[in-house]
Amino acid sequence: MTLIAIILATLAAGIGSVWLAAWLLRAGLAGGSRSVGPRHLLSLAAGALLATAFMHLLPEAFESPASAQDLFATLLVGVVFFFMLEKAELWHHGHEHGDAQPGHGHDGDHTHGHRHEGGGTVRLGGWTVLTGDSVHCFGDGVLIASAFVADLRLGLIAAASVLAHEVPHHMGDLVVLLQSSANRRVALVKVSLAGAVTALGGLAGYFLLERLHGWLPYFLVVASSSFIYVALADLIPQLQKRLSVRETALQVAMLLTGMGVVTLVSHLGHGH
């Protein structure tokens, strides 16, 4: 009974949060304001990713008995790993298109002449987000499983909390993925698959709770490193353009909105 409850709850939290995020994102764009476009959603995504890392994942990791030095070392290794992952994808992408020479036949910019729906760097950042998201979701699954093993009601509260705090974060993920592909369905499937890893974490947590519990802080830090890297290396550089005062104000407002929503939901989740 407990195992079935864990599987259902982790699937609902992991995939349900993605679908709810997609619905909210679509409703916002469909209803929307002419002054807010996809480029402004990049600001929202950057804010959501940074707040998820700094206001939710890292504080939770540092509340554990794990050594601060070990956690910071993991964060550093994670950032370097995602830098190397992006380098590998960039190298592979360049060879796929036969243009390893920067600017060959194009305008010589740093994206190696590829500006498919928002630029090559964002395309690569999408894979980094998915990797980090999968690690994060696995950790969420372990947390939900540990709550269910303790008490059924506590498990339901934990699953609801995970679903709630993942919605604004997954909105950021979807925005990043949509920069690399105009196909909303593909972006939704990719983020949903990452969300489904929550169920794998739940199963692993149920059968290996004692062994995995000590690793949870490190899962949280690795996920944080991917979100920090994508926000600072891929998204924010795109926002550093000379804009009008009104455009700049809107950009900053969207960045702060992304941070504020994630921070608020995270605090509400900890309140349970």
C-alpha positions, 0 to 999 in steps of 0.5 A: 500500500505504501509503495503504491502511494509513493508511486502515485504521489511521485508521478503526480508531483513530478509530471503533474507540476510540469503540465500545470506549469505548461498550462499556466505558461500557455494561458499567460501567453495566450491572454497576454499583454503585448508588452510581454513577449518570449524575450521577457520570459527569459528574464522570468526563467533566469529569476526562477532558476536562480531562486530555485538554487539559492533560496530552495535547494542550497539552503535545504542542502546546508541544513543537513549534517554534510560538511559545508566544504564538501557541499561547496566542492560539489557545487564547484565540480557541478558548475565545471561539469556542466561547463564541460557538458556544454563544450562537448555539445557545442563541439558535437553540434559544430561537427554535425553542421560542418562549421567548426570554424567560427563565423564560417559563412555567417556573421562570425559571432560567438554562436558559431553562426547558429541562431536557431530559435534563440541561439546555439547556447540556449539550445545547449543550456536546455540539455544542462537544465534537463540533466540538473532537473532530473537530479533534482527530481530524483532527490524530490522522489527520495524525500517524498518516499521518506515522508510516506515511510514515516506517515501516510499523511506526511507523505501526501503533504510532502508530495503536494509541497513538491508539486507546488514548488516545482510549478514556477521552476518548471515554467522556467525550464519550459521557457529555456527549452522553447528557446531551442525548439518551436515545438511545444510538445517536444519541450513538454515531453522532455521536461515531463520525462525529467519530472518522471524521474521523481518516481524513480527517486521514490522507488529508490527511496523506498528500497534504499532509504537508509543509504540514499538519505545521506546523499540527498544534500549532494543531489540538491547541490548538483541540481543547483549547479546546473540551474546556476550555470544555465542562468548565468552562462546562457540566459543572463548574457542574452539579457545584457543588451542596450534597451529603452528604460521601459524595456529594461524596467520590464526585464528587471521586473520579470527577473524579480517576479521569477525570483519572488514566486519561487521564493514565496512558494518555497517558504510556504512549502517549508511552512508545512 
